[in-house]
Amino acid sequence: MSMAASGAPRPITDLSLSERDRLERAHQRLRGAVEAYEQFRGGPLEPGQDVPVHDADAMAAAQAEIQAAEEDLWRLREELLGWSRPAWAPPASLVSDWFSEEDRVYDDYPSVSAT
């Protein structure tokens, strides 16, 4: 039975080494996908500067990878820890610094399930 089926959140410290490894690989995949997407994020333009043009197919593929990696991470969090994604959590493709060191603390708190 998965942790989500039991309804009880599980502390990260209870994970086996292989479960921690799976979770870490999912985090790395999402961090890599967000980093690869950075080239498509806009920024301020200086006077006379041309507007950057991006390959729409490459941008769509980068967004799809972020979405797939993010879904995989949340699926694993639910499976291994009994966590569910909060409704307020923005997509990682919109928040490039979501996985900064300052945000690491959010991984320490499971969401509260609606009852």
C-alpha positions in Angstrom: 0.0 0.0 0.0 1.3 3.5 -0.9 1.7 6.2 1.7 -1.0 8.2 0.0 -3.5 5.3 0.4 -2.8 5.2 4.1 -3.3 8.9 4.5 -0.5 9.4 6.9 2.5 11.6 5.9 5.8 9.8 6.3 9.0 11.6 7.4 11.8 11.8 4.9 14.1 10.2 7.5 12.0 7.0 7.2 12.9 6.6 3.5 15.2 3.8 2.4 18.4 4.7 0.5 16.8 3.6 -2.8 13.7 5.7 -2.1 15.8 8.7 -1.2 17.8 8.1 -4.4 14.6 8.1 -6.5 13.4 11.3 -4.9 16.8 13.0 -5.4 16.9 12.0 -9.1 13.4 13.5 -9.5 14.6 16.7 -7.9 17.7 16.8 -10.1 15.6 16.2 -13.2 13.3 19.1 -12.4 16.2 21.4 -11.5 17.9 20.5 -14.8 14.6 21.1 -16.7 14.2 24.5 -15.1 17.8 25.4 -15.8 17.4 24.4 -19.5 14.3 26.6 -19.8 16.2 29.7 -18.5 17.3 30.6 -22.0 13.6 31.2 -22.9 12.9 33.6 -20.0 12.7 37.2 -21.0 14.5 40.1 -19.3 14.8 43.9 -19.7 15.6 45.2 -23.2 17.9 48.1 -23.7 17.1 50.8 -26.2 18.0 49.6 -29.7 18.4 46.0 -28.6 16.6 43.5 -30.8 13.9 41.4 -29.2 15.2 37.8 -28.8 13.7 35.2 -31.0 13.3 31.6 -29.8 12.5 28.4 -31.6 8.9 27.8 -30.5 9.3 24.0 -30.8 12.3 24.0 -28.5 10.6 26.2 -26.0 7.5 24.0 -26.0 9.7 20.9 -25.5 11.5 22.6 -22.6 8.1 23.5 -21.0 6.9 20.0 -21.5 10.0 18.6 -19.8 9.5 20.9 -16.8 5.9 19.8 -16.6 6.7 16.1 -16.8 9.6 16.4 -14.3 7.4 18.3 -11.9 4.5 15.8 -12.2 7.0 13.0 -11.6 8.4 14.7 -8.5 5.0 15.2 -7.0 3.9 11.7 -7.9 7.0 10.4 -6.0 6.3 12.7 -3.0 2.8 11.3 -2.8 3.9 7.7 -3.2 6.8 7.8 -0.8 5.9 10.5 1.7 2.1 10.8 1.5 2.3 14.5 0.4 0.0 16.0 -2.2 0.7 19.1 -4.2 -0.8 22.2 -2.7 -3.4 24.0 -4.9 -1.5 27.3 -4.5 1.8 25.9 -5.8 2.8 27.7 -9.0 4.2 25.7 -11.9 8.0 25.5 -11.9 8.1 26.9 -15.4 6.8 30.2 -14.0 9.2 30.3 -11.0 12.7 29.8 -12.2 14.2 30.2 -8.7 11.7 27.8 -7.0 14.5 25.5 -6.1 16.9 28.0 -4.7 18.6 27.3 -1.4 16.2 29.8 0.3 13.2 27.7 -0.8 14.6 24.4 0.3 12.7 24.8 3.6 9.4 24.2 1.8 10.5 20.6 1.2 10.5 20.0 4.9 6.7 20.6 5.4 4.0 18.3 4.0 0.9 19.9 2.8 -2.3 19.7 4.8 -4.9 17.6 3.1 -8.4 18.8 2.9 -10.8 16.8 5.0 
